[in-house]
């Protein structure tokens, strides 16, 4: 972490000191840049010197950061599943028994003229019987029927952009029309699914915030313990004129390394979860005739996780190191 063991190595940059003349600014900047490079390398060597503790810390942080990614992946695919199951606000209009093709076409034209309706599809009783025969367990029962008891059905697709209230009003108007026996509005379960997804998104946000705070505290506490164990060395550095930034810099880089490696681990775990679900999802997609297209986490999110985790590590190290150095000083 800070200069190795007790004394500052001879190859390490000297503590930051005020410039003695105007020409010392460039030298001071060079020393500052050199110390950043040395601090990054020294902190990495310090982490490598205790592999077990470092790996445990990175594992805890990586698992904490992978959980929100897993929930985000789950929510996104639940939404796609809803779309595959027919998440659109389609309205099924069942005509009264005994109505023929002419009445069905007249009603379809009447509904198609409404501005709220985008399309109307007429399904004949024979089409409905064929679909019923394809369902498992119904083929034998269908063959025993002497006549087709199914009515004409109109699949009504509302225009895009309609609110839930407007779709409900459309369904209520259709129920009052002549020759209409039953109206099924499939948009009601979409509203429930959207509400559940809204709650799920909020839960993911809260969970991600709490686990990010946990990761920040893990790094901060690790850095605090390191500073406490090297309090004598830090005291010597402060006595010889080292600034707080000079002493704190290696610990900040240690926090960055912790966050970066844990973020990479979290991204890898998320990718492994995707691969683990690939087989069952492929089978589920076959059940729905390939309509279910399950996606993974976007590449930009996987790349952003290590950067965000490194920022969290730096922030945790910055807060706890400043507090611990005040105690040491």
Secondary structure, DSSP 4 states (H G I P E B T S, - for coil): --SSSSS--TTSPPPP---SSTTHHHHHHHHHHHHHHHHHHHHHHHHHHTHHHHHHHHHHHHHHHHHHHHHHHHHHHHHHHHHHTT-S-EEEEEEPTT--HHHHHHHHHHHHTSTTEEEEEEE-HHHHHHHHHHSTTTHHHHHT-SS-----EEEEEEPTT--HHHHHHHHHHHHTSTTEEEEEETHHHHHHHHHHHHHHHHHHHHHHHHHHHHHHHHHHHHHHHHHHHTHHHHHHHHHTT--HHHHHHHHHHHHHHHHHHHHHHHHHHHHHHHHHHHHHHHHHHHHTTT--------HHHHHHHHHHHHHHHHHHHHHHHHHHHHHH-
